[in-house]
């Protein structure tokens, strides 16, 4: 299934898809060369926005929490990709300790943990779930809505190794994005920890990621003869903002106006009649918190106290001081009349699945990662690997292949980003 795209498919999107299909051998050879130079993250999810005239990533998550939204029948592909990822990172591993987020009441997230545990077990590893919750002192079994059971166990540290009772894992897999900081219990371990601790939101910044993506997209666009703008959102960064006290909003307003003017120039070049807009989001963090849409500097001045407070704090009570100002990409795809955006999941450098995030209460220029969203799974796995050039560019295999290409560009940018971080700072392992 491909959802309805309200923008005419005879326009730029169809041209972009055909351009990418025609360049497929060149693109796949280029990716193979990139993965000889860079190590892919263990797993990645990428949120895409498809406006018809532009297809671009708007967020890249290195601790994806939606594996439960992927089609069950394609789990074998996840298993194969996980095997390859482990071979590269820690080939001697037999036992994994999977560390999830601390919240335990979110049934959808816990179903994601269960799916991850199943993928690793089917890949041939023993897997236990270790919790960082300070108040968990004995194993706790949780029954999920689908009847599955998860057992969370308190982690113990002995020397420079993490354990749970009677289980000494070879490696640690984090599904906890460390928004609240890196706990001392995780520092200086002799075991392999993936993703690395500095990939967590206590140190990672979206502005660094999109700076890396800017480089990757420019190289890719030159390779295949594209304007990089059609796959790359403009952005800027502001590092001294306090929404609660209205500090830094004047500086932010100037950057908003500058970026909007830059986008309008591109819109005129492509004959686009829509009004440009921006997304301002916390430079660190996820779960759709600390995000707002603006169409001009006046929107910042008009923020009421409730809106400012909403922008001031994100997950785990972390204050927002740095923001990413990102070109808004309209989403003109819809599923059963509701706006939708594709989300692509990858393990190692393989596309293993995806789904549409759908929201009946949001508009085409708003963030869809918000309460009320639901998910429609899609079979990216086969289609992203096997495009069919005999069909229309917007046929399902070809549409999904294009999604997979842009998502892999974002994953490659994450690899470059992490390499840059590793070389510029003392890591915590």
Phi, psi and omega in degrees: 000133168246129181290164179296137176246114188289335175284137182303130183284358173279357183270204190299327182299315180298322177296318179297315180298316179296321179299316181290320178298317181296330182265012188307312180300319178295318181296313183292324176296318179298315178299317180301320178294322180297321183283350169282337182260335186230146177266125179292148172301160180301313175211156186208145166232146184230126173272127179248155172231134186239106182260003185090312176263355184206139175229113189215151173283142177241349177199144179229121186250127179264001176228062188299139185237030182229030180298337178292344180272357179275154180296132182299324186291349180257012178301326177304326177293322175298319181298314180297318179294321179296321177302315181292322179298317182292321179302325181282322189272313183208079188297340181273002186292133171240334185232129179248140166254116180263121182252110181271180173299160183284334181290138185237003183259353180276102185298323181294319178295319181294327174294327173298316179298318179298320179294319178298316179298318179296318180300314181292322178295319179289339175280358174103019182246146168281133186227128172237157182255116180255127183258142175265005180298124184294335183267003178268112183246344177225159179303141181232124180260130182244129176265123182276164181299333180272007177095345178291158177235139175240140176245113176268133182237144178292134178282147176234146177245126176237110185066237180249031179229145174266143179223160153240167190309120176071018186218114180249095187287151176282330185212159180244126173253119180271127165242032180236120189277006172056036180300326183276001181116171181268115180296146180303329185296340181265351186276141173070029180281148175277342179282152173294135178238121178230140345302165179297155184301327182284358174279350179288163186288354175289339180235331183286150178226137180296326180297324176293321179297313184286339170293319176293319179297324178302318179292315181296314182295323179295317179295317180296316182297320177295324181297317187254001176077044178247156165286119183302336182299330184289348177236009190220117178282133172298153178203163169214181189219142175229126189252007181222073183236139171222098184296322183300320182258009180060028178275136176082001183288330178295316177296319179296321179299320179297316180293323177300312181296318180298315182291321178297320178298321179296319180290320179301323177300317178293320179299318178296320180300322183263003179068032182272127185269348181294157173277131177292153175216167181235152170249123174257125184219153175305138184287350175224146174115171187213203181064020176067020181265150178068046183227138176213155176260135175227146177243003177181164180302331181297334178296328179289320181289338184269002181297130175274176184300318181299317180294320180293320178295324179295327180276350189274335187223140178239201184308143179060024176071019182283131180287143178267118176238338179241139179228151171261131175253109191241138174306128176284136178246115178302146172249109181258017172266144175217150176242115180052044174085358180251145181295147186215154174221140179283143175235124184251133179251139180224145169237132191054225181255023182253136170287123183241357179168182178180173179202167171262129168275122187239138180220119182283343184254009182242155181264174185292345180248021182241159174293130180264349180278076187211160177308138182103349178287149170227172192232135177245109184290148179228151182271064177300332195302307180281319186291323181292334182273329189235073175294155182240102185289349178282347181262171176300149180303330183267007174297152187310311182299324184281321175300315182292325177298317179298316175304314183296324178296311182293322178296320179293329174298318178294322177295319176298320177298323177296322177299313179298317179302312181293323177296319178298317180295316182298322183281342185255359183215161173280116180290165186264357180281000000 
